[in-house]
C-alpha cells in the first residue's frame, strides 16, 4: 500500500496521515501526555509515526532508547 493510500480526509484539517497514540490515553484518568514535536495544526508528520503517549509509555520508550530494557520485556508493560 502506498503512503497516499493511507491518508485520511479530515473535515477540519484536510488530507493527513492518521495519528497514532498509545492505548492508555483517555479522557477520564490523567496519565500524562507527550508528543515528539511542537503542536502545529498545519504540520504534516511522517506516516505511522507515534504522535502521542502517556507517562508509562514514555518511561518504556526512554528505557528502550537508553538500551536498559529489552524489546521482549517492553511488550509485557501493556
FENHUPE-V461504 format. One record per helix or strand of 3 or more residues. SS is the DSSP state (A for helix, B for strand). FROM is the first residue (numbers start at 0). TO is the last residue. If there is no record, write none. Layout:
# FENHUPE-V461504
ss=SS from=FROM to=TO
ss=SS from=FROM to=TO
This chain:
# FENHUPE-V461504
ss=A from=2 to=5
ss=B from=6 to=9
ss=B from=13 to=16
ss=B from=49 to=52
ss=A from=54 to=65
ss=A from=70 to=76
